[in-house]
Amino acid sequence: RDRRRVRGVIMSTLAKSVIKNREVNESCFDFLYIEMIELVKRLVGESEEMVFFKLERIGYRVGQKLVERYTQNRQRFLQPLETVKFICKDFWTSLFKKNVDNLRTNHKGVYVLQDNKFRWLTRLSSDSPETTKELAQKYVIFPCGIIRGALSNLGISCVVSAEIQNSPSNCCFTIKIKGYQ
């Protein structure tokens, strides 16, 4: 009986430690992400187009590496819809700790992934809603690159764009597959 109680206390302590470590890890990533964007802005200069290009390229390389790791023990996807569903469920969950809230398609090579509480934008704020929305646009370029890099490594050439909806954390990612008939 005493052993069970001690085991329960140890398990409870371990669970609290894991939760605390996860919160620390997420905070560290948030700060790293903010600093990465600021560093790219300083290195590239004032050209917003070059900042977007550089952030998207970094995200592209990250997406390629991550999807390689997550799919190493899976069979190849045969249809683009299967691939996008993988991105929405497994890949998205690994990155953002939740599934995409909504996936829509026109069955002509356009997919819209909606995340009503995009994790990387939830703590973003500024003086006015317009400024926050403008700032949020810079922070979704990197995830667009991640999605494009992941899909590219899975054999799908596409263009990925993001649109900030009503609130800064409400985001839609649009995937347009190149050469889709």
HUUR-V522277 format. One record per helix or strand of 3 or more residues. SS is the DSSP state (2 for helix, 1 for strand). FROM is the first residue (numbers start at 1). TO is the last residue. If there is no record, write none. Layout:
SS:FROM:TO ; SS:FROM:TO
//
This chain:
2:2:44 ; 2:48:70 ; 2:80:96 ; 1:102:105 ; 1:110:115 ; 2:119:121 ; 2:129:139 ; 2:141:153 ; 1:158:164 ; 1:171:177
//
